Amino acid sequence: MGQKTRAMFQSRGHEMGIERTRLGAAIFASAVFLSGCEAMSPGKPTLDGEMDVIEATELTELMLNFREPDEAAAYFQGKLNSDPDNVEYMRGLAISLTRGGRNSQAALAYKRRIDSGKATPEDQLLYAEALLKGGDIDGAKAELDRIPPTLETYKRYLLEAIVADNRKDWSTADSFYSTARGLTARPAPVLNNWGMSKMARGDLTGAANLFQEAITFDPKMFTAKNNLVNARGQQRNYQLPVIPMDETEEAQLLYNLGIIAVRQCDVSVAKGLFELAVDTHPEHFPEAVQAQTALATPGGC
């Protein structure tokens, strides 16, 4: 496509809308690897079972850091089969299941640890997170309410904000998002979720500003880039924003704008956007070619 056509579609603004995005959050935890046990010197006093606890802790951290989630989950489940009361293995199983996207199973594993009477407030927070990711909003809220108020962390307030979002309690959500944003040096996930919340309310300008800010903190966050394009597109602004993107991302964003244009019956705009997507990255973007072909068939709007 020539420069004229590209300029035409990059400068053009048309009204369109998008479907509301289901709120959620991609929230994660990291583990710290512990070094090997110190050799015991003769005569050094020890508590009964001390070495077993140390070994379980180190094996847990080792598996969490260097194994795939499903492999780690299988390992911890096997350990629990022979040692069902080991809370370190309960923790390892729960974290592994969460990392593998098996949220309902993870919630059960966290509950088992909590029922053991040896859970920490951090365990309760992870349990609430698993419930939330599994779609149990009420259960997540109930668990968050049980956590001592002294646990004031970024993750806690982010989860509280997401629960408030799902209940459409927007003022409470804003308050929690603001607090969470102030408690982390890496606020991109908070800002992205906050932007999605604003978009669900119809505050497209506020949403776009939050997505833009998220990208400044994490230039590789494609979700925020796509959300920004959607928020602008819903205001009939089809021009890609000036943000860091490689050719593959640019092609994907152009294609996504084209899909939105189709939904709004802006067919001629969609055709141009699909053509730009193909020109930008033809080797890795056959979907745009298929979309072009589909639009060539009469019908629709």
PyMOL commands that set and color helices and strands:
alter all, ss='L'
color gray80, all
select helices_A, chain A and resi 3-11+50-66+69-82+87-99+103-115+121-133+137-146+154-166+170-182+188-201+204-217+222-233+247-263+267-280+286-295
alter helices_A, ss='H'
color red, helices_A
deselect
rebuild
show_as cartoon
